[in-house]
């Protein structure tokens, strides 16, 4: 493949079902649908962690969260682990970003030559209070307020509107690309850091491995990408690493990497047996959770709690947990082995909690951290240049 320009568009919290091209009846996303029509859409795409900062660190490096130890929204990417940006810089290829990165701070060597109006965690610190999990058993987090049905209805409409607004802006970007004369020599990647439950199972937000929050949209289009294809090979946000390097004409295959080029994946026959892996070590969860997707099944393992197993072909809405069904005991055992081939779930959970405990203690302990919430409420502030 001849090296091309690469444009990566990453939105925030885009439920993968909220695309016209994914069959949604209400969401209007004509520009993303057109991008999918001239490229390949990956229908089994997942974040590597269903929360912003760890997902974006994994995106930057092509590594799993437990390997790079950016555990939650207060431990942000700082360039300590090199990623595709560094590789491009080393090859003399210019790398620039516009908008939200959600890394630690602009001064860090994260593999970017220039950052235009970036958004990062505030003062390089982030949402420290959300690192308080089970490390301080005598400490209680305030209870969350349940959303009312009325607010839910307004939230649905607002979320659909946000999807259409994001789509509009994607259209503006792609129109400018075409006007520049570079459209025919540019690979375009669209994805998101994670999804959003948008009310499914009564849940809002992310921080879980169900399809709406753990899944992501992933579209790749360009001169050498199959057009109009829907690929059923499971892929993850980590695959962006090899994809970007491949697009730039750089070596991208590594025996110890979890990242595959989506350019190759799109061109090959579907491999539904490829494993997609995700993990969560952050707010609202007393212990770690892990997801393994392969074939028709998704397995979710919770440290200290009962697992979940879903047959996504027979039960795409994940309404029936098969893990306790004796008829699926062999499948549960097989998927737990696949998980343990990737990591030791209990040991990784211990490491994450220990790192978070040290962080909280460095900030004066859980009581002091929570007291600071009175004055610290903006954790990813809008850049001054964007404030009217």
C-alpha positions in Angstrom: 0.0 0.0 0.0 1.3 3.4 -0.9 1.7 5.6 2.2 -1.1 8.1 2.5 -2.2 11.0 4.7 -4.2 9.8 7.7 -7.1 11.6 9.4 -8.4 10.2 12.6 -11.7 11.5 14.0 -12.4 10.5 17.6 -15.7 11.5 19.2 -16.5 11.0 22.9 -19.0 8.5 24.2 -20.7 7.5 20.9 -23.0 4.5 21.4 -22.2 2.3 18.4 -25.9 1.6 17.8 -26.6 5.3 17.2 -25.7 5.4 13.5 -28.0 5.3 10.5 -25.6 2.8 8.9 -26.0 0.5 12.0 -29.7 0.4 11.5 -30.9 3.0 14.1 -34.4 4.3 13.2 -34.1 7.7 14.8 -30.4 8.9 14.8 -29.6 11.0 11.7 -25.9 10.5 10.8 -25.8 11.0 7.0 -22.1 12.0 6.9 -20.9 9.0 8.9 -23.2 6.8 6.9 -21.6 8.1 3.7 -18.2 7.4 5.1 -19.2 3.8 5.9 -20.6 3.5 2.4 -17.3 4.3 0.8 -15.3 2.3 3.4 -15.6 -0.5 5.9 -17.6 -0.4 9.1 -16.6 -2.8 11.9 -19.8 -4.1 13.6 -18.0 -5.8 16.5 -15.8 -3.0 17.7 -15.0 -2.5 21.4 -13.2 0.0 23.6 -10.3 -1.4 25.6 -11.8 0.3 28.7 -15.3 1.8 29.0 -14.1 5.1 30.5 -12.4 8.1 28.9 -8.8 8.4 30.1 -7.7 4.7 30.1 -9.4 4.2 26.7 -7.5 7.1 25.2 -4.2 5.9 26.7 -4.8 2.5 25.1 -5.7 4.2 21.8 -2.4 6.2 21.9 -0.3 3.1 22.6 -2.0 0.1 21.2 -1.6 -1.6 24.5 -4.1 -3.0 27.1 -4.7 -0.8 30.2 -3.2 -3.3 32.6 0.0 -3.2 30.6 0.4 0.5 30.7 -1.3 1.2 34.1 -3.3 4.2 33.2 -6.1 2.9 35.3 -8.7 5.6 35.6 -9.7 9.2 34.9 -7.1 10.6 37.3 -4.1 8.7 35.8 -3.8 10.1 32.3 -1.5 9.4 29.4 1.7 11.3 29.6 3.9 9.8 27.0 5.7 7.4 29.4 4.7 4.5 27.1 5.5 5.4 23.5 2.8 5.0 20.9 2.0 5.6 17.2 2.6 9.3 17.6 6.2 8.8 18.6 6.7 6.3 15.8 5.5 8.8 13.3 7.7 11.5 14.7 10.7 9.3 14.6 10.0 8.7 10.9 9.8 12.5 10.3 6.1 12.5 9.7 4.2 15.5 11.1 1.6 14.7 13.7 -0.9 17.3 14.9 -4.1 17.1 16.9 -7.2 19.3 17.3 -9.5 19.3 20.3 -10.0 16.8 23.1 -7.2 14.3 23.8 -7.9 13.8 27.5 -4.2 13.2 28.2 -2.3 14.6 31.2 -1.1 18.0 29.9 0.0 19.7 26.8 3.7 19.8 27.8 4.0 16.0 28.0 5.9 14.2 25.1 2.9 12.3 23.9 4.0 12.0 20.2 2.4 15.2 18.8 4.2 18.0 17.1 1.4 20.4 17.8 -1.8 20.4 19.7 -4.5 22.9 18.6 -7.0 23.9 21.4 -6.4 20.6 23.3 -8.6 19.4 26.2 -6.8 17.5 29.0 -7.5 16.7 32.6 -7.4 19.8 34.8 -3.9 20.8 36.0 -2.7 17.3 35.1 -4.7 15.9 38.0 -8.2 14.8 36.9 -11.0 13.2 38.8 -9.0 11.9 41.7 -12.1 11.2 43.9 -13.2 8.5 41.4 -10.1 6.5 42.3 -11.7 5.8 45.7 -13.0 2.3 45.3 -12.5 -0.6 47.9 -9.1 0.6 49.1 -10.7 2.4 52.1 -13.5 0.1 53.4 -14.5 2.4 56.2 -15.2 5.3 53.8 -18.6 5.7 52.1 -19.2 7.6 48.5 -22.3 9.6 48.4 -25.3 7.8 46.9 -26.2 8.6 43.3 -29.5 10.3 42.5 -31.8 8.1 40.3 -32.9 9.8 37.1 -36.6 10.4 36.6 -38.6 9.1 33.6 -39.2 12.7 32.5 -35.5 13.5 32.5 -34.8 10.2 30.7 -37.1 11.3 27.8 -35.3 14.6 27.5 -31.9 12.8 27.7 -32.8 10.5 24.8 -33.7 13.5 22.6 -30.5 15.3 23.7 -28.3 12.3 22.9 -29.8 11.8 19.5 -29.2 15.5 18.8 -25.6 15.2 20.0 -25.0 12.3 17.6 -26.4 14.4 14.7 -24.3 17.4 15.7 -21.2 15.3 15.8 -22.1 13.9 12.4 -22.6 17.5 11.1 -19.1 18.4 12.2 -17.7 15.2 10.7 -19.3 16.4 7.4 -17.6 19.8 7.8 -14.2 18.1 8.2 -14.6 15.7 5.3 -15.9 18.5 3.0 -12.8 20.6 3.9 -10.6 17.5 3.2 -12.1 17.2 -0.3 -11.8 20.9 -1.0 -8.1 20.7 -0.2 -7.6 18.2 -2.9 -6.3 15.6 -0.4 -9.4 13.4 -0.2 -8.1 10.9 -2.7 -4.8 10.4 -0.8 -6.1 10.2 2.7 -7.3 7.3 4.9 -10.1 8.4 7.3 -10.7 6.6 10.6 -13.8 7.4 12.7 -14.2 6.0 16.2 -15.0 6.9 19.8 -13.3 6.3 23.1 -16.3 4.3 24.4 -20.1 4.2 24.1 -23.0 5.2 26.3 -25.8 3.1 27.8 -28.4 5.7 26.9 -31.0 4.2 29.2 -30.5 0.5 28.2 -31.2 -1.7 31.3 -31.9 1.6 33.2 -28.3 2.6 32.9 -26.8 6.0 31.8 -23.2 6.7 31.1 -20.5 4.0 30.5 -18.3 2.1 32.9 -19.6 -1.4 32.0 -19.1 -3.9 29.2 -22.6 -4.1 27.8 -22.8 -3.4 24.0 -24.0 0.1 24.3 -21.2 1.3 26.5 -18.4 -1.2 25.8 -19.0 -1.1 22.1 -17.7 1.7 19.8 -18.3 2.8 16.2 -15.3 2.0 14.0 -15.2 3.1 10.3 -12.2 3.1 8.0 -12.3 4.6 4.5 -9.6 5.3 1.9 -8.1 4.4 -1.4 -7.3 0.8 -0.5 -10.2 0.1 1.8 -13.1 -2.1 0.7 -16.2 0.0 0.1 -19.6 -0.7 1.6 -18.3 -3.6 3.7 -19.5 -4.5 7.1 -16.8 -6.5 8.8 -17.8 -8.9 11.6 -14.2 -9.5 12.9 -14.0 -8.4 16.5 -11.7 -5.4 16.8 -10.8 -2.9 19.6 -9.5 0.6 20.1 -6.0 -0.8 20.4 -6.1 -1.7 16.7 -5.9 2.0 15.9 -2.1 1.8 16.6 -1.3 -0.6 13.8 -3.8 1.0 11.5 -2.2 4.4 11.7 1.3 3.0 11.3 0.2 0.9 8.3 -1.5 3.9 6.7 1.7 5.9 7.0 3.8 3.2 5.4 5.7 2.2 8.5 6.3 -1.2 10.0 3.2 -2.1 12.0 3.3 -5.9 12.7 4.7 -7.1 16.0 4.5 -10.5 17.6 3.8 -9.2 21.1 1.2 -6.6 20.0 -2.5 -6.8 20.4 -3.0 -4.3 17.6 -3.9 -5.4 14.1 -4.2 -3.0 11.1 -7.8 -2.5 10.3 -6.7 -2.0 6.7 -5.6 -5.7 6.7 -8.7 -6.8 8.7 -11.0 -5.0 6.3 -9.4 -6.7 3.3 -9.4 -10.2 4.7 -12.3 -12.6 5.1 -14.2 -12.1 8.4 -12.6 -13.8 11.4 -15.3 -14.0 14.0 -13.1 -16.1 16.3 -10.6 -13.2 16.9 -10.7 -12.2 20.5 -11.7 -8.6 21.6 -10.7 -7.8 25.2 -11.6 -4.9 27.5 -11.1 -4.1 31.2 -12.4 -1.7 33.8 -10.7 -0.5 37.0 -12.4 2.8 37.7 -15.2 4.7 39.4 -18.3 2.9 40.7 -16.8 -0.6 40.7 -15.4 -2.1 43.9 -13.3 -4.5 41.9 -12.1 -5.0 38.3 -14.2 -6.3 35.5 -13.0 -7.9 32.2 -14.7 -8.7 28.9 -13.8 -11.3 26.3 -15.7 -11.4 23.1 -15.2 -14.2 20.6 -17.6 -15.6 18.1 -21.2 -15.5 19.3 -20.4 -15.1 23.0 -19.4 -12.3 25.3 -18.0 -13.2 28.7 -17.8 -10.7 31.5 -15.7 -11.5 34.6 -16.1 -9.6 37.8 -13.5 -10.1 40.5 -15.3 -11.3 43.6 -18.7 -11.5 41.9 -20.6 -13.9 39.6 -19.7 -13.7 35.9 -22.0 -13.1 32.9 -22.2 -14.9 29.6 -24.3 -13.7 26.7 -25.1 -15.3 23.4 -25.1 -12.2 21.2 -26.6 -13.9 18.2 -29.6 -15.3 20.1 -29.8 -12.4 22.6 -28.3 -9.2 21.1 -29.8 -7.1 23.9 -28.0 -9.1 26.6 -31.1 -9.9 28.5 -30.3 -13.4 29.5 -27.2 -14.3 31.5 -26.2 -17.8 30.7 -23.3 -18.1 33.1 -25.2 -20.0 35.8 -26.9 -22.4 33.2 -25.3 -25.9 33.6 -25.7 -26.3 29.9 -23.1 -23.5 29.4 -20.7 -24.5 32.1 -18.1 -25.7 29.5 -18.4 -22.4 27.6 -17.9 -20.4 30.9 -14.8 -22.4 31.8 -13.4 -22.0 28.3 -13.9 -18.2 28.3 -12.4 -17.9 31.8 -9.3 -19.7 30.5 -9.1 -17.4 27.5 -9.2 -14.5 30.0 -6.5 -16.0 32.2 -4.4 -16.5 29.1 -4.4 -12.7 28.8 -3.9 -11.8 32.4 -4.3 -12.8 36.0 -7.6 -10.9 36.8 -7.2 -10.9 40.6 -3.5 -9.8 40.5 -4.3 -7.0 38.0 -7.2 -5.9 40.3 -4.8 -5.8 43.2 -2.2 -3.7 41.3 -4.9 -1.2 40.2 -6.2 -0.8 43.7 -2.8 -0.3 45.1 -1.9 2.4 42.6 -5.1 4.2 43.3 -4.7 3.9 47.0 -1.2 5.5 46.7 -2.7 8.3 44.6 -5.5 9.0 47.1 -3.1 9.0 50.0 -0.8 11.4 48.2 -3.7 13.8 48.0 -4.4 13.6 51.8 -6.7 10.6 52.0 -10.3 10.0 50.9 -11.9 12.6 53.2 -9.7 15.4 52.0 -10.2 14.4 48.4 -13.9 14.5 48.7 -13.8 17.8 50.6 -12.0 19.3 47.6 -15.1 18.6 45.4 -16.6 21.8 46.8 -14.2 23.9 44.9 -13.0 21.5 42.1 -15.8 20.7 39.7 -14.4 21.1 36.2 -12.1 18.1 35.5 -11.7 18.6 31.7 -12.2 22.3 31.2 -13.1 23.7 27.8 -10.0 25.5 26.3 -10.2 29.3 26.7 -10.0 29.8 22.9 -13.4 28.1 22.6 -15.2 30.1 25.2 -17.1 33.0 23.6 
